């Protein structure tokens, strides 16, 4: 596993802990604004992990595909993901 994936996994594990903590906050009937702030923080971590994964994909898979003369399909995949991120 390369460094990009390792970093993304670390970020996702932090997000998982934050989501579990947020669930506990709801169960404990904590103040809604505090819960909402925790949800926003978890979303931010998920976005960060996605960027880490996309970066490593471009550095490895897309680069390799272009070196082999077949990068258009990989580039189209990345563009589809980016369009989903932008449309939100």
Secondary structure in CASP SS format (residue, H / E / C, confidence):
PFRMAT SS
TARGET T0000
AUTHOR 0000-0000-0000
METHOD secondary structure of the structure
MODEL  1
X C 1.00
X C 1.00
X H 1.00
X H 1.00
X H 1.00
X H 1.00
X H 1.00
X H 1.00
X H 1.00
X H 1.00
X H 1.00
X H 1.00
X H 1.00
X H 1.00
X H 1.00
X H 1.00
X H 1.00
X H 1.00
X H 1.00
X H 1.00
X H 1.00
X H 1.00
X H 1.00
X H 1.00
X H 1.00
X H 1.00
X H 1.00
X C 1.00
X C 1.00
X C 1.00
X C 1.00
X H 1.00
X H 1.00
X H 1.00
X H 1.00
X H 1.00
X H 1.00
X H 1.00
X H 1.00
X H 1.00
X H 1.00
X H 1.00
X H 1.00
X H 1.00
X H 1.00
X H 1.00
X H 1.00
X H 1.00
X H 1.00
X H 1.00
X H 1.00
X H 1.00
X H 1.00
X H 1.00
X H 1.00
X H 1.00
X H 1.00
X H 1.00
X H 1.00
X H 1.00
X H 1.00
X H 1.00
X H 1.00
X H 1.00
X H 1.00
X H 1.00
X H 1.00
X C 1.00
X C 1.00
X C 1.00
X C 1.00
X H 1.00
X H 1.00
X H 1.00
X H 1.00
X H 1.00
X H 1.00
X H 1.00
X H 1.00
X H 1.00
X H 1.00
X H 1.00
X H 1.00
X H 1.00
X H 1.00
X H 1.00
X H 1.00
X C 1.00
END
